[in-house]
């Protein structure tokens, strides 16, 4: 799927092709969908962002932002390719639409971006920083227009991870992100951390490498906000398709297509012993293709806090190495071996449900692109590559964690599916026999 192809039609074709009959029947969550904002569709004034060939177009926009910070539309025109060579901090906006009808381009020079990211006086932490109330970020559905080009390929090829730019912060109360198209972002696409009452839908993220180089840290959506709906998006990337971090509350991620990354993730939580909270998060009706993980929970060794009322439901797997993976022993493999922790602290889990998974485990033994150490950072001692579930838990930390209707998971090679689970860490029936051995469903697994 190329940059200029019709993302909407291709998304629909690929998505529907992988759907079993049960997934076509959407499961509405009325309570969450009522949170979707309705924003004003007309504005009293419009600023058409000017463009000059060979020059940075950011200064002209920043010079007038104060005059268009409320009840206004900021328009990047269709048919124009803009040079966004320095970051844009839009400031605090009220009732504003940012309309990306033309194409936007980051600098092509790695050194230029690195020098900017290192300068906190001009870089807020994101290349596009949008905050405020009643804000719409809207793209273009035409195949050739509305693309934001991050020129990430050269970074990936050089394995350069120094002073990389984060993409879009959307820290908005009552907001919409619609029809945006991100192409080869260097790393980190959309952050909704701190946002409230936001709907993100029909967006396209394509961090697809043209070489053997891997698009490290190209996370799709970070949803550490409140009352968020993320749906009907196409996300091809090299890290978490979505990650719900500290503060995520009442989040619905549904009807999305994810390819090439690291799963539908909670966390990581509890870094440095922090006390983190995530509650009421649902991932449902999602296709996961060529992902390292399907459903994933990760908290740091020695962390604190609670993840509660988390559901992964109706997940279709295509060549996924770890369909269901829960660990309370996450650590930075780049800084050395797993720590020998004697801490009794751990981020607790409560009311965790994995429901209705089908598809295949990639048990081919192939090495995923982020594996650049020996042993590989995702290596699990004792695992065979045939596990549908891995629970890596501490005793007394998980309450009511259940996997049901997961017998539709199979291995590519056709060998029996296995699980990894320490029965001294489980206080109730998890839906299968908790053992390091074959997957055997229990009655709870069929409820």
C-alpha positions in Angstrom: 0.0 0.0 0.0 1.7 3.2 -1.2 1.5 6.7 0.0 -0.7 7.9 -2.8 -3.2 5.0 -2.7 -6.7 5.4 -1.4 -6.3 4.6 2.3 -10.0 4.4 3.0 -10.8 1.9 0.3 -7.7 -0.2 0.9 -8.3 -0.2 4.7 -11.9 -1.4 4.2 -10.8 -4.2 1.8 -8.0 -5.5 4.0 -10.1 -5.1 7.2 -13.1 -7.0 5.9 -11.0 -9.7 4.3 -9.9 -10.9 7.7 -13.2 -10.7 9.6 -15.0 -13.8 10.7 -18.8 -13.7 10.8 -18.9 -12.9 14.5 -16.8 -9.8 14.1 -19.0 -8.2 11.5 -21.6 -7.9 14.2 -20.4 -4.8 16.0 -20.9 -4.7 19.8 -22.0 -1.2 20.6 -21.0 0.4 23.9 -23.7 3.1 24.1 -22.4 4.6 27.3 -19.0 5.3 25.8 -20.3 6.4 22.4 -22.4 9.1 24.0 -19.1 10.8 25.0 -18.3 11.6 21.3 -18.1 15.4 21.0 -20.3 17.4 18.6 -18.3 20.5 17.6 -19.3 23.7 15.8 -18.9 23.2 12.0 -18.6 26.9 11.0 -16.2 29.6 12.1 -16.2 33.4 11.9 -12.8 33.6 10.3 -10.3 31.5 8.3 -6.6 31.8 8.0 -5.1 30.2 4.8 -1.6 29.2 5.6 0.8 30.8 3.0 3.5 28.8 1.3 6.8 29.9 -0.2 8.9 27.4 -2.1 12.2 26.6 -0.5 11.3 28.3 2.8 10.0 27.2 6.2 6.2 27.9 6.3 5.9 27.7 10.1 6.9 31.3 11.0 4.1 32.8 8.9 1.6 30.7 10.7 3.0 31.3 14.2 3.0 35.1 13.5 -0.8 35.2 13.3 -1.8 32.3 15.7 -2.9 34.7 18.4 -5.5 36.2 16.0 -6.9 32.8 15.1 -6.9 31.0 18.5 -10.7 31.1 18.9 -13.7 30.6 16.7 -11.5 30.1 13.6 -10.3 27.8 10.9 -6.6 27.3 10.1 -6.4 25.9 6.6 -3.5 24.2 4.9 -4.7 24.3 1.3 -5.3 21.4 -1.0 -2.7 21.4 -3.8 0.0 22.9 -1.7 3.0 21.1 -0.2 4.0 22.9 2.9 7.4 23.0 4.6 7.0 22.6 8.3 10.6 22.8 9.1 10.2 24.0 12.6 7.7 22.9 15.2 4.2 24.4 15.5 2.9 25.1 19.0 -0.7 26.2 18.4 -1.1 27.4 22.0 -4.5 27.3 23.7 -7.3 27.0 21.2 -11.1 27.4 21.6 -13.5 26.3 18.9 -10.9 26.0 16.2 -10.6 23.6 13.2 -7.1 22.8 11.9 -7.7 21.5 8.3 -4.9 19.7 6.7 -6.0 19.6 3.0 -2.5 20.0 1.6 0.6 18.0 2.3 3.0 18.8 5.2 6.7 17.9 5.3 9.2 17.7 8.2 12.8 18.7 7.4 14.7 16.1 5.5 17.9 16.7 7.4 18.4 14.5 10.5 20.9 16.9 12.0 18.5 19.8 11.6 15.7 18.0 13.5 18.1 16.8 16.2 19.3 20.4 16.8 15.7 21.6 17.1 14.6 18.8 19.4 17.5 19.5 21.7 16.4 23.2 22.0 13.6 23.4 24.5 12.9 27.0 23.8 11.5 26.1 20.4 10.5 22.4 20.9 7.7 21.7 23.3 8.1 17.9 23.1 6.0 17.5 19.9 6.4 18.8 16.3 2.7 19.6 16.3 1.3 20.7 19.7 -2.4 21.2 19.9 -4.2 22.1 23.2 -7.5 23.7 24.1 -11.2 23.2 24.0 -13.5 22.2 21.1 -10.8 21.6 18.6 -11.0 19.6 15.3 -8.0 18.2 13.5 -9.2 17.2 10.1 -7.4 15.7 7.1 -8.1 15.1 3.4 -9.6 11.9 2.1 -8.2 12.3 -1.4 -5.4 9.9 -2.2 -2.7 12.4 -3.1 -3.4 15.1 -0.5 -3.5 15.5 3.3 -0.3 13.6 4.0 2.2 14.5 6.7 5.6 13.2 5.7 8.0 12.6 8.5 10.9 11.2 6.3 11.5 8.5 8.8 13.1 6.0 6.5 16.5 7.7 6.7 16.4 7.6 10.5 15.5 3.9 10.5 18.2 3.0 7.9 20.8 4.8 10.0 19.5 3.3 13.3 19.6 6.8 14.6 17.6 7.2 17.8 19.0 10.4 19.1 16.8 13.4 19.6 13.9 12.0 17.6 10.8 14.2 17.3 7.4 13.1 18.7 4.6 13.8 16.2 1.2 15.2 17.4 0.1 16.1 20.9 -3.7 16.5 21.0 -4.3 17.5 24.6 -7.9 18.8 24.0 -11.2 18.7 25.9 -14.0 18.0 23.4 -12.1 17.2 20.2 -12.1 15.3 17.0 -9.2 13.8 14.9 -10.5 12.7 11.6 -9.0 11.6 8.2 -5.5 12.4 9.1 -2.7 10.6 7.2 0.8 10.2 8.6 3.6 8.8 6.4 6.8 7.5 7.7 6.8 9.3 11.0 10.3 9.2 12.6 8.7 7.9 15.8 5.6 8.3 18.0 2.5 9.4 16.1 -0.5 10.6 18.1 -0.5 11.4 21.9 -3.9 11.9 23.5 -2.4 11.9 27.0 -4.3 14.4 29.2 -7.1 14.7 26.6 -10.8 14.5 27.5 -13.8 13.6 25.4 -12.1 13.0 22.1 -13.0 10.9 19.1 -10.2 9.8 16.7 -11.5 8.0 13.6 -10.8 7.2 9.9 -7.1 8.1 10.4 -4.2 6.4 8.6 -0.7 5.8 10.0 1.8 4.2 7.7 5.3 3.8 9.2 6.3 1.1 6.6 10.0 0.5 6.0 11.1 0.1 2.4 14.2 -1.8 3.6 15.2 -4.3 6.2 15.5 -1.4 8.7 12.9 -1.4 11.5 10.7 1.6 12.3 11.5 1.7 16.0 9.1 3.4 18.5 6.5 4.4 15.9 3.7 4.0 18.4 0.2 4.7 16.9 -2.0 6.2 19.6 -1.1 6.9 23.2 -4.4 7.1 25.0 -3.6 8.3 28.5 -6.7 10.5 28.7 -10.3 10.3 29.7 -13.4 9.5 27.7 -11.7 8.6 24.5 -13.0 6.7 21.4 -10.5 5.6 18.8 -12.1 3.7 16.0 -12.0 2.8 12.3 -8.3 3.6 11.9 -5.6 1.9 9.8 -2.3 1.6 11.7 0.8 0.1 10.2 3.8 0.8 12.5 6.7 -0.7 14.4 5.6 -0.4 18.1 2.3 -0.4 20.1 -0.7 0.0 17.9 -2.2 1.7 20.9 -0.9 2.1 24.4 -3.0 3.1 27.4 -0.7 4.6 30.0 -1.1 6.2 33.3 -4.3 8.2 33.6 -6.2 6.3 30.9 -9.9 6.2 32.0 -12.9 5.2 30.0 -11.2 4.4 26.7 -12.7 2.5 23.8 -10.5 1.3 21.0 -12.6 -0.5 18.4 -12.9 -1.5 14.8 -9.3 -0.8 13.9 -6.7 -2.6 11.7 -3.2 -3.0 13.2 -0.2 -4.3 11.3 3.5 -4.7 12.0 3.7 -3.5 15.6 3.7 -4.6 19.2 0.1 -5.0 20.2 -2.9 -3.5 22.0 -1.0 -2.5 25.2 -1.7 -1.4 28.7 1.4 0.3 30.0 4.1 0.4 30.6 3.1 1.2 34.2 5.1 1.8 37.4 8.4 2.9 36.0 10.9 3.8 38.7 8.4 2.6 41.4 5.7 5.1 40.2 2.1 4.7 41.2 0.1 4.5 38.0 -3.6 3.9 37.4 -5.6 2.7 34.3 -9.3 1.9 34.5 -12.2 1.1 32.2 -10.4 0.4 28.9 -11.8 -1.8 26.1 -10.1 -3.0 23.0 -12.6 -4.7 20.7 -13.1 -5.8 17.1 -9.5 -5.4 16.0 -7.4 -7.2 13.4 -3.8 -7.8 14.4 -1.5 -8.8 11.5 2.2 -9.6 11.9 2.3 -8.2 15.4 4.7 -9.3 18.1 2.0 -9.2 20.7 -1.8 -9.3 20.5 -3.2 -8.3 23.9 -0.4 -7.0 26.1 0.0 -5.8 29.7 3.3 -4.5 30.9 4.3 -3.0 34.3 7.8 -2.4 35.6 9.4 -4.5 38.2 8.8 -2.7 41.6 6.0 -0.5 40.2 2.8 0.4 42.1 -0.8 1.3 41.3 -3.7 -0.5 39.7 -5.1 -1.5 36.3 -8.7 -2.4 36.6 -11.7 -3.2 34.3 -9.6 -3.9 31.2 -11.1 -5.9 28.3 -9.7 -7.3 25.0 -12.7 -8.7 23.0 -13.1 -10.0 19.5 -9.4 -10.0 18.4 -8.4 -11.6 15.1 -4.8 -12.7 15.0 -2.7 -13.2 11.9 0.9 -14.4 12.5 1.2 -13.0 16.1 4.0 -14.4 18.2 2.4 -13.7 21.6 -1.4 -13.6 21.4 -2.0 -12.8 25.1 1.0 -11.6 27.2 0.9 -10.2 30.7 4.1 -9.3 32.6 4.8 -7.5 35.9 8.5 -7.8 35.1 9.0 -5.2 32.4 12.4 -3.6 32.4 14.8 -1.7 30.1 16.7 -4.4 28.4 19.1 -1.8 26.9 20.4 -1.2 30.4 21.3 -4.7 31.3 19.8 -8.0 32.5 16.5 -8.4 34.3 16.9 -7.0 37.9 16.7 -9.3 40.9 13.9 -7.5 42.6 13.1 -8.3 46.3 10.4 -5.6 46.3 6.9 -6.7 47.3 5.5 -3.8 45.2 3.8 -4.5 42.0 1.2 -2.8 39.8 -2.0 -4.8 40.6 -4.5 -6.1 38.1 -8.2 -6.4 38.8 -11.1 -7.5 36.5 -9.0 -8.3 33.4 -10.8 -10.1 30.5 -9.5 -11.6 27.3 -12.6 -12.7 25.3 -13.0 -14.3 21.9 -9.6 -14.5 20.3 -9.1 -16.4 17.0 -6.3 -16.8 14.5 -2.8 -18.1 14.4 0.4 -17.9 16.4 3.6 -17.2 14.4 5.7 -20.1 15.7 8.1 -20.1 12.7 11.0 -19.0 14.9 11.6 -15.9 12.7 13.2 -13.0 14.5 11.2 -9.8 14.8 12.8 -6.6 13.6 13.4 -5.0 17.0 15.5 -8.0 18.1 19.0 -6.5 18.0 20.4 -8.1 21.2 21.3 -11.6 22.3 19.2 -12.8 24.0 16.4 -10.9 22.2 14.6 -8.4 24.4 11.3 -10.3 24.1 12.8 -13.6 24.9 10.8 -15.6 27.5 12.8 -18.3 29.3 11.1 -21.7 28.9 8.7 -20.5 26.1 8.3 -22.7 23.1 6.8 -20.1 20.7 3.5 -22.1 20.8 1.9 -20.3 23.8 -1.5 -18.6 23.3 -1.3 -17.1 26.9 1.7 -16.1 29.0 0.9 -14.8 32.5 4.1 -13.5 34.3 2.6 -12.4 37.6 3.5 -12.0 41.3 1.5 -13.8 44.0 -1.4 -11.8 45.4 -1.4 -9.1 42.7 -4.1 -10.3 40.2 -7.8 -10.5 40.9 -10.3 -12.0 38.5 -8.1 -12.3 35.4 -9.8 -14.5 32.8 -9.2 -15.7 29.3 -12.3 -17.2 27.7 -13.3 -18.3 24.2 -9.7 -18.4 23.1 -9.7 -21.9 21.8 -9.8 -20.5 18.3 -6.1 -19.7 18.5 -3.9 -22.2 16.7 -0.2 -22.4 15.7 1.0 -22.0 12.2 2.7 -25.4 12.3 -0.4 -27.1 13.6 1.2 -28.3 16.8 -0.9 -28.1 20.0 -1.2 -24.7 21.7 0.4 -24.2 25.1 0.3 -21.7 28.0 2.7 -20.4 30.6 1.1 -19.7 34.0 2.3 -20.1 37.6 -0.6 -21.5 39.6 0.8 -20.0 42.8 0.1 -16.5 41.4 -3.5 -17.2 40.5 -6.3 -17.2 43.1 -9.3 -17.9 40.8 -10.0 -19.9 37.6 -8.4 -18.0 34.7 -10.4 -19.9 32.1 -7.7 -22.6 31.5 -5.6 -24.9 33.5 -2.8 -22.7 34.9 0.4 -24.5 34.1 3.5 -24.5 31.9 2.0 -26.9 29.4 -0.8 -27.6 27.0 -3.8 -25.3 26.8 -6.7 -26.9 28.5 -9.9 -24.8 28.8 -11.9 -24.9 32.0 -15.6 -24.3 32.3 -14.9 -20.6 33.0 -13.2 -20.4 29.6 -16.5 -21.2 27.9 -18.8 -18.8 29.8 
